[in-house]
Amino acid sequence: MRTIQPLLRSGLTVAAVAALPLALTAGSAAAGPGISVSTSGSTVSVTTTACSRTAPTGGWGTASLLTSSQANFSQGRQVALSGTTSLQSAAWSSVSPGTYTVIVMCAFDNSTAGTQSIIVSGSATPTISATASASPSRGVLGGLGGASKDYGTLTLAVGGGLVAVAGAATAWVLRRRSRPYRL
C-alpha cells in the first residue's frame, strides 16, 4: 500500500505535465484564420486555411502580390490558390528585391483572408554542382575497420596481440592494488 500512493501521485503529476502543452495550445488553435507568407530567394509563397470552400465556379480564391507603388488588389501579380479544404497556397517566382504586400481573396464569399507585407532580399538560391573528378573512387568504406586502407592479416594479428597484452597488464595492476599491505 505504501508504494502504490507515491506511484499514483507521480503518475498524476506526469499526466498533468503532459496535458499542460495541450491546454496552452488550445487557445492559439481557436485564433481566427489568416495568411502566412514566406520567401526563399526570389520566390514568395503564401498559405492560408481561410478559403476552405470553393466558389460555385470552382476555385479556392486568388492571391495578389503588390509592389509599394500599387494600391489595390487588381494591380498586383495575381495567382490562383491551389490546395485542399484544409490548406490553400500560391507562389510567385522571379520576384525582384523589394518590399511587397500579399493579399488573399477567397472565391466563395469574396472576402479577404488576410494581408501581409514581406521583404524580398534578392539573395539567389545557391546552385549545387558535382563533378566526377571530385567524387571518391571507391566510396566511403564504413563498418568494421579503417575507411581508406585494407590491412593484411599480419597487421591484424599484431593489433590483437597488443590488445591481449594490455588486458593482461590491466588485470595484473588491479590484482596488485587489491592487496591492502602492498604500496
Buried (B, 14 or more C-beta within 10 A) or exposed (E): EEEEEEEEEEEEEEEEEEEEEEEEEEEEEEEEEBBEBEBEBBBBBBBBBBBBEBBEEEBBBBBBBBBEEBEEBEEBBBBEBEBEEEBBBBBBEEBEEEEBBBBBBBBBEEEEBBBBEBEBEEEEEEEEEEEEEEEEEEEEEEEEEEEEEEEEEEEEEEEEEEEEEEEEEEEEEEEEEEEEEEE
